[in-house]
Amino acid sequence: MPDKDDYFDGFGKPVLRTSYCAFLDVLGYTARVLASEKEGSGNALLQEFHGVLSERVQELKDESSDSLLYFKSLTDNVILAHPRFSEDMESEFAFILWSLRRYQFQMAKKGFFIRGGLSVGALFVDENSVYGPALIEAYHLENKVAVNPIVVLSDDAMGLSLHHTGYYAGESSPQEEDILVGADGRFFLNYLVECVDDSDFPTVNWADLLLHKTQVESALNEYKGDLHVFAKYAWLAAYHNYFCESKKHLVGYSDQVKISSSLAATSFRRLSQVKAKKAGKA
């Protein structure tokens, strides 16, 4: 029997347990690998990605070694799971969310943006395998629902989160910061809260937020000729700026931390304006 036996019964037989399950991957990973091979920079990308992922994976291993958090990885795919131990599963959500948002933010600071899904349901995990409907749903969310580089919640996970907010008065629940709602009504993890020191007097690590800005801007410039991919990073820029606006009352804020609307915002111009701009360059 493995060292961690949360998914085994008293007789050593594997059993499904209600759990949170997250399936994550790196946005555009396949395209970047193929492009680097054509450009002759395959080893450079490999070394960069291997170094970044190795650090993050080691962190997740350390976090999961002495807790109920379970972790698996294969190339750019990461699976995180946490079995139920309480009636309402609020504490379990907080535990897995902390690891999720830290992984997502640390990867983003290196230019690797994460897309994924977080489900809740029947699951089995051991050192060799992950099995169950919760994994299938988390993968479906990542593959079909999370169009942008975000981690979206399943319907059941959304319902649990709303239930948890009922324990608190007004907007005082931790979920108020941890979760945002997209235009489609789908909940997603607000991973940028990772750069906030959540104390009695909150502060923001503006240097980290500036680094995030730089990476998003770099992606916007790289993919400005590919509308499909560019739209994902334009969405990310809008999220970044929304988060900055929500923290502008805190010490150290400057508009310099925001991404310029000229890079990402959808805008419209008359033909005469385009002609005038071209004439000015002539």
Stockholm file with secondary structure:
# STOCKHOLM 1.0

chainA/1-282         MPDKDDYFDGFGKPVLRTSYCAFLDVLGYTARVLASEKEGSGNALLQEFHGVLSERVQELKDESSDSLLYFKSLTDNVILAHPRFSEDMESEFAFILWSLRRYQFQMAKKGFFIRGGLSVGALFVDENSVYGPALIEAYHLENKVAVNPIVVLSDDAMGLSLHHTGYYAGESSPQEEDILVGADGRFFLNYLVECVDDSDFPTVNWADLLLHKTQVESALNEYKGDLHVFAKYAWLAAYHNYFCESKKHLVGYSDQVKISSSLAATSFRRLSQVKAKKAGKA
#=GR chainA/1-282 SS CCSCCTTBCTTSCBCCEEEEEEEEEETTHHHHHHHHHHHTCHHHHHHHHHHHHHHHHHHHHHHHHTSSCEEEEETTEEEEEEECCSSSCHHHHHHHHHHHHHHHHHHHHTTCCEEEEEEEEEEEECSSCEESHHHHHHHHIIIIICCSSSEEECHHHHHHHHHHHTTSSTTCSTHHHHEEECTTSCEEECGGGGGEECSSSCEECHHHHHHHHHHHHHHHHHTTTCHHHHHHHHHHHHHHHHHHHHTTTSTTCCGGGSCCHHHHCCCCCCHHHHHHHHHHHC
#=GC SS_cons         CCSCCTTBCTTSCBCCEEEEEEEEEETTHHHHHHHHHHHTCHHHHHHHHHHHHHHHHHHHHHHHHTSSCEEEEETTEEEEEEECCSSSCHHHHHHHHHHHHHHHHHHHHTTCCEEEEEEEEEEEECSSCEESHHHHHHHHIIIIICCSSSEEECHHHHHHHHHHHTTSSTTCSTHHHHEEECTTSCEEECGGGGGEECSSSCEECHHHHHHHHHHHHHHHHHTTTCHHHHHHHHHHHHHHHHHHHHTTTSTTCCGGGSCCHHHHCCCCCCHHHHHHHHHHHC
//
